[in-house]
Amino acid sequence: MYTTEQLLSLRQRLALPMPAFFKKVQQVGLTLTAVSSALALLPTGLPGIVGQVSGYLAAAGAMMTVVSQATVSNDVLADLAAPAEGEVRAVWEQDE
């Protein structure tokens, strides 16, 4: 049997609210991506390691942002899993 988490599409997951911790993780990821952009645009007189660090920061920031955006609060999942009284419907039939 599938769980609620498996039945939500990516589009639905992105539209639902995320937990407070992952909002902070998303902000850190966006900050890392911004710092990496600033490092990448610095003059070319800097050592090559700066470019490598910039690439690593961009990758880490992008992954943190994407993963945190796809998380869904347990309270929301519980509300989606439990139909209202007298109502029987599946999670994928939720109004969009």
Protein Blocks (a to p, Z undefined) as FASTA:
>chain_A
ZZfklmpcfklmmmpccdfklmmmmmmmmmmmmmmmmmmmpcfkbcfklmmmmmmmmmmm
mmmmmmmmmpccfklmmmmmmccehiacdfklpcZZ
